């Protein structure tokens, strides 16, 4: 057996034995951000853009704090809130569809809904200060909008974590078929290349793992 084949066999045996208790070993897949040059460049670019946005936004906050008036008469107030709630309704509708169809776009939809609910709570409370509707806004934010936002963020994090872990351990079907055509001596290297976040399937094992067991087993039953 070649060195690559021995490394692949050791990885398979380690997965059969279960996770190691003493931390990651030499056969544990490395972080894709360390092994994938393109992902490493994208990470550096994202870090640079984020730092630049922080600097610009800090200066803009100082300008707004010094120049904005304390009171302002807003125009089209009804249209703004009706349109916002319409978009929020559409987001909930799309989320229900993604859950039903087991689509991993659910991760993005949950993150979007959580953000919209936080904004809704913030502006409801902020615009109702010193008014008779303050307590209603506070109760709605504390017992409805913020708890739903927390559940949405937690669900998105759980689904993302399950998806990445499953995709790094189990190659996508297309990658598996491609590996069958690779010579045995270089198959271990090819498998390492398929374990990349850039090749994570849009609808794969991660979402199935996060679903209830009865629902997650349905795709396997069809194949059986």
Secondary structure, 3 states (H helix, E strand, C coil): CCHHHHHHHHHHHHHHHCCCCCCCCCCCCCCHHHHCHHHHHHHHHHHHHHHHHHHHHHHHHHHHHHHCCCCCCCCCHHHHHHHHHHHHHHHHHHHHHHHHHCCCCHHHHHHHHHHHHHHHHHHHHHHCCCCCCHHHHHHHHHHHHHHHHHHHHHHHHHHHHHHHHHHHHCCCHHHHHHHCCCCHHHHHHHHHHHCCHHHCCCCCHHHHHHCCHHHHCHHHHHHC
